[in-house]
């Protein structure tokens, strides 16, 4: 039996391990931390430290082990609980992380920063309504940063309170007129009209900002207000003026977020050269038990959110949000630390070593709670188009729906969006065309290898013939049509996407051919798509 270790001794050993890590003595540091945990399993700092060290050494699977051990002895220490929950989520242990969060929620009369931490983590898990509740408690407890009010507005928007979101953002801009994030969200919530718009305020802010800001944060603020000006002028049909602002916005964002052309090509090349397993989708085929995931993939801005809202209007389907859970579990099972395009290339190189049964089991274990008692849940993440082959091997019973939209419409819709730092491809016509060609090549490959791998859903047909298309989609998923599926505007479920205001409207065809208003400016994009 191990002799007890004093708290002073554990602290000394953790500090020694930190020094050893800085000195590159990783084996010695691991031995120190393992010894601490062996004697004091409830030492959460040592567990976190060891998990980080294992991850840094490329041992993604092993890194979750000390975290799960720490979760067996939840500390009554708020910062440690927050760190533990965040680490567990990153390592693919969402269910255990939620148990930590439930324990954290029991803290009596916590300060505002504790409510804020819970709001951010719950939002990262897609628990929008709960995130809003915690955020509003944080505000009531004294939180008063512009970022806090911005997040409050987004959560109001995502839960359907558009008027409330507008009010919060307007008040935010009154207090912090230079806060670009608030301006971006506000102009997107409503169509700007000649008698009611924020053009004067936006142009006043732009007049105070340098045309060539020296600092990165200043560039981002300038881009925010250029985008807001574009959106207002676009709504007012002042297209020439609008386009100039969009060009300036995207030039700044491209500088801040360069597109990795070679990396995207490498991923596509790796996927199309990976040995393919044959698949035959059978609607309603039995799975391993429990709720069934329905995957929606495609290009961003292709109508995936509309399809999600229509599907989740069915009485036996719920929307789970934009999950990265399958991607995370694939990395865990393959034992490859997540690292953008590089890690997916590594995974394809070791595809024959992946236990796909384990992958499917882990994904379901960590995601089925999202079904909320229904038989199906929608995992809507456009980027999962790269995961199609892996999904089918791990979850052969899960339907995959690929949303397909006219190339010019979908590319223009991306170019005129403001994604912040998450979509580098959307800030230049050349990058946009290249990214679309990678998507198209991958989809063509999936279709060539198996007609049953996924179901293509035409956005144009969906908005023109919603009943016919939804019959096909639901039949593919093993479900029958319900009238509610044709009225997504009545769907009260939260929707965490920038287009959440638009998808609360009745189905319409206004999104078809929008790019033609800028046909002259978009000629390079059209040429690039044709030449590809």
N, C-alpha and C positions, 0 to 999 in steps of 0.2 A: 504493500500500500504506500502510495506517495505521501511524503511528509508535507504538511501545510507550508505554503509560501506566503511570506508577509507581503502586504501591499507595497511596502517600500522596496522589497526585493523585485517584485514584478515591474514596478516603475523603472528601476535600474536596468532590468533586462530589456525592457522595451526601448529605453533610451540607447542602450548599447546596440540593439538591433538597428535602430535608425542610423547610428554612426557607421555601422558595418555596411548598410545599404549605400550610404553616401560614398563609402570607400570601395565599393564594388565587391565586398566580401559577402556575396549573396547566400552561399551555403551556410556560413556561420550565422547569418541573420535569421535564416529559416530555422536553424536548430534552436536558437534562442527563443524565438516566438513559439515554436512547437512545444518547447519545455514549459513556457509560461502557461499555454493553453492546457497542457497535460495536467499541470498542477492546479490551475484555476480556470476551469472551463467557462466560467461566467465573465472572464476578462474580455469584454467587448473590444476595447482598444487594440489588444493584441490580435484578436480575430480579424479586425478590419485591416490591421497592418499586414498580417500574413496573407489575407486575400489579395491586397494590392500587389504584394510582392510576387505571388503566384501568377497573377494576371500579367505583370510586367515580364515574367519569364516565359510567357506564352502558354501557360497551363490554365486555360479558361474553365475547363470542367472542375479541376481541383480547387479553383479559387472560390467556388461556392461552398465547399466543405466547411471551412471555419465560420462562414457566415451562418450556415444552418445550425452549427453548434452554438453560436452566440444567441441565436433566436430561441434556443431552448431555455435561456436564462435572461429574459428581457430585462434590461436595466431600467431603473427609475431615474433616468437621466435623459432629459429631452434631447439635447444635441446628439447624444450617442444613438438614441432611438431613431432620430431623423437620418443620421448617417447610415445606420444599419438598414433601414428601409430602402434608402437610395441604392446602396450596394446590392441588396437582394434583388431589386428590380433589374439593375444592370446585368446581373448574373443569371437572369431568367427564372428567379424564384418569386414570382409575383404573389402567389397564394400566401407564402410565409410573410412577405412584405406587408400584405394587407392585414395580417394578424398583428404585426408590429404597429401599424397605423391605428388599428382598433384599440390597442392598448394605450397608445399615445393620446387618443381622443378622450380617455378617461381622466387625463390630468386635470386637477381642479383649478379653475380660475387662471389659466395660463396667460402669459403676456401676448401681445399682438404678433410677435415674430413666430410664436409656436403655431398660432392659427394660420399664419401665412405659409409656413413650411408645409403644413398639412394640405392647404389649398393647392399649392404647387404640385405636390406629389400626387394627390388625388386627380388633379387635372392631367398629369402625365400618364395616368392609368386610364384616362377616358371617363372618369367618374365626375362628369360635369356638374350635375346637380349638387353633389356632395362638396365639390370644390367651391361652388358658389356659396354654399352655406358657411363653410369655414372662412372664405374670404370676407364675407359680410360680418362675421364675428370679429375678424381681425380689424376691420375698419371701425367697428363699434368700440374696440379696445384701444383705438388710437393710431392705427396704421394710417399714414397720410403721405405716402410717396407717390409721385405721378405714375410710376410703374404699377403700384397697387390699384389705383383708380382705373388705369388702362386695362388691367386684368379683370377688374370688376365689370367693366363695360363689355369685354369679350364674353365673359360668362353669362351676363344678361342677354347678350346677343345669341349665344349658343342655346340658351334655354327659352328663346322665343320672345323676350321682352325687348323689342327693338326700340320702343320709345324710351324705356328706362336707360338703355345703352346710350342713346343719343344725348339724353340729359346729362349723364355722367361725363361723357366726352366733351360736351360743350362747357361744362363747369371746369373740367380739367384744363381746357385750352384758355379759359379766362384766367386761371391762376398761373399756368405755365404755357404761354402762347407759343414758345419755341419748341414744344414737345411734338415732334413729327409723328411718332407712332399713333398718337391720338387723332391727328388730322387724317391719316391714312384710313383708319377704321371708320371715322365719322363720315367721310365722303363716300365710302362704300356702302353705308347702311341705307342710304336713300338716293334716289335719282335726283341730281341737282337741277334746279329749275331757274329760269330767268328771274323770277320774283323771290326766290329763296335759295341762295347758295353762299358758299364761304370763299368765293374767289378773292374778295378784297383782303380778308384776313391772310389767306395763303400768300398772296403777292406781297403783302407787307412784310411777312416773315422772310420771303425770298430776297427782298430788297436789302435785308439786314445781314444776309449770309453771303460769304465769299463765293464767287463763281468757281473758284478752284481751291477748295478748303485744304489746308495743310495737314490736318489731323484726320484719322480714320473715322472717329466719332462724328466729326463735323461733316465729313463726306456723306455719312449715312443720314444725318439730319437734312442736308441739302437734297438728297435723293428722295426722302420722305415727302418733302414739300413740293418737289418737282412732280412726283407722282400724284399728289393731291390736286395740283393744278391741272395735270393731264386729265384726271377723272372728271373734274368739274367742267372743263372745256369740252371734253368728249360728250358728256351728257347734254351740253348746250349746242352740240353740232358745230362747234368752232374747230373743225378738224385740223386745219393747218397749224393753228396755235397749239392745239393739244399735242400734236405729233412732236413738235419741237421740245416740249417738256418731257414727253416720254423718252425721247432720244437722250436728253441730258440725264434723266433719272437712270436709265439703263446703262449709260456709259459709266456713271459713278458706281453702280452696283456691280458691273462687270469688273471694274478695277478692284473692288473689295472682295469679289468672289470669282476668281478666274475659273473658267470651265476646264475640266480635266478630259480633254478630247481623247488622249491616248488611253487613259484609264477606262473610260466608257467603252471604247473599242475592244480593249483587252477582255472586259467582262463578256461582251457579246460573243467574241471569238471563242472564249473558253466554254460558254454555254452551248453554242452550236456544235462544238467539237466533243462534247461530253457524250459518251455512249447513252443511247436512249432506250428506256424500257417501254414495252408496248402497254397500252392502257385502253380500256373500254369503259366509258362512263355509263352506268345503268341508273336511270332516275329512281330514287327511293331505295337504292341498294343498301342492305344493312351495314352498319358500321360497327365500331367497337363498343357502342353503347353511349347513351347520354346525348345531349344536344349536338346537332350537326352544324359545322361552320360552312357558310357560303362565302367564297372568296370573290371579290370584285377587283379586277385589275384593269390596267390600261394606261393611257397617257394622263397626266394631270390635266384638269380642265376639260375632260372628255365627256362629262356627264355622269361620272361615277357616283357623285353624291345624289343626283336625282334618282338613279336606279336604286341606290341604297334606301332612299326615303320611300320609294314605291314598294320595294320588297318588305321593308320593316313596317309597312302599314298593314301587312297580313297579320292575322291574329296569332299565328304560330311562329312569327319571326320577330327578332329584335335587332336593333343596330348596335354593334359592339364598338364602332368607331374605327379610326385609322390605326390599326395595331402594327407594331413591329415585332409581335410575339413570335411569328413563325421564323422570321429572319434571325431573331435572337436565339431561339431553340436550335435552329440549324447550326449556328456557330457553336453552341454548347456541345451538341452531339458530335460535331466534327472536331471539336477541341481546337478551334481557331479563334483567337481574340478578334472582336469586331474592329475593322480598319478600312471602312469605305470600300472602294473597288478592289483593293489588294486582297482583302480577306476572302471575298467571293471567288476570286481567281484561285486562291489556295484551296478552297473547298472543292471546286470542280476537279482539281488535281488529285484529290483523295476521295472522290465520290464512291469508289468501290469499298472504302473502309467505313462508310456511314451505316449505322444501324437504323434503317428507316422505320422499323416498328417502334424503336425507342423514340425516334423523333416525333412520330405521330402521337405516341402516348404522352410524351412530355407536353407537346403543344396543347392537347386536349386537357390535360391536368391543370395547366396554367391559364386556360382561357374559357373553359366551359361555364365558369361561374358567371360569365357575362351574359349568358342566355336568359337569366332572370326568370327561370321556370318555363321558358318556351322551348319548342323543339328544334329551332334553328336560330343561329345568330350570324350577322353579316360582318365579316372581316373585310373592310373596304380600305385597301392600301394600293393605289395605282402602281407603285414601284414593285409590288409583288409579281408583276409580269415576269420578272427575272427568276421568280421562285416556282414557276408553273410545274416544271418537271419534278422538283423536289416535293412540292405539295402532293402531286399525284402518286408519287412513290410512297409517301408517308401516310397520306389520307386519301386512298383511292375512292372512298365513298363521298368525298366533299366536292360539290359542284364549284366550277371556276367560270366566272362570267367576265369576258373581255369587252370593255366598252370601246366602241370604234366610232370616231368622229372624223369628218372631213379634215384632211391634213392642214389646209390653210386656216380653217376655222379654229382647230385645236391649237395650232402653233401661234396664231395671233392672240388667242385667249390667254396663252401663257405669257407672251411678250407684254401684254397690257395688264398683267397682274403684278402685284408687289409681294413677293414671297419672302422678303428679308434675305437671310443668309442661307436658305436651305435649297435653293434651286438655281445653281449657277448657269444652267443651260438656258434659262429664260431671259437673259439680259443682252442677247445679241441675236441677230437673224441667222448668222452663220452657225453659232452654237445651237440655236433652236432647231435648225434644219438637220444638223448632225445628230442631235439627240433623238429627233423623230425617226431618222433613218435607222438608228440602232434598234429602236422599239419596233419599227416595221419589219426589219430583218429578223428579229427574234420571233415575232408573231408568225411571219411566213414560215419560219423553220418549224414552230410548233404545229402549224396546220399541215405542213408537208408530211411530218412524221406520224401524226394521228389526228383524224378528224374529230375524235371524241375527247380530246384532251381538255378543251375548253369551248364554251359557246360564245361566239361573237354576237354582240348586241349593238345594233346600229343606233346611234344617237338620233339621227334624222328620222328613222322609222319610229323610234320610241316616242318622240314628241308629236309625230304626225298620226301614228296608228297605235296609241298606247295600249288599247285593249288587246289587239292581236299580238303585239310584242310581249306583253306581260303574260299572256297565256302560254307562249312558247317558253319564256324564262321560267315561270313557275312550274311548268310541266318538266322542264329539264332538272329542276330542283326536287321534283317529286311532290309538288303542291298544286292545289287548284286555285283558280282565280277568285279573288274576293273583290267586291266593289270598292272597298277602301283603298286597294292598291292603285286605283286610278285617280285618287285624290290625295297626293302626298302633302298638299298644303294643310290638310287636317291632322297630319301626324304630329303629335305633341312631344315625341321623344327629343331629347337634346341632340344637336348636331354641331360638332366642333370642327367647322371648316370656314374659311373666309367667305364662301358662297352661301352661308347658312341663311342670310336674309333673302337671297333670290330663290332658294329651294323651298321656302315657305309659301311661295306663290303657286297658283294653279299651273298645270303643264301648259307650256306655250312654245311657239316656234321662233321667238325673237332671236334666239342664239344662232340661227342658221344664216350663213352668208354675211356675218357681221364684218368680216375682214374686208369686204368690197368697198366699204366707206373709206378705206385707206389703201385701195388697190395700187395707186401710184407709188406710195411710200414702201409698200410691201413687195414690189417687184423683185428685189434681190432675194427675198425669202422664197418667192414662187419659183424663181430660177434655180435656187439651191435645191429645193425639193425635187424639181424635175430632173436636174442633173444627177441626183443621187440614185 
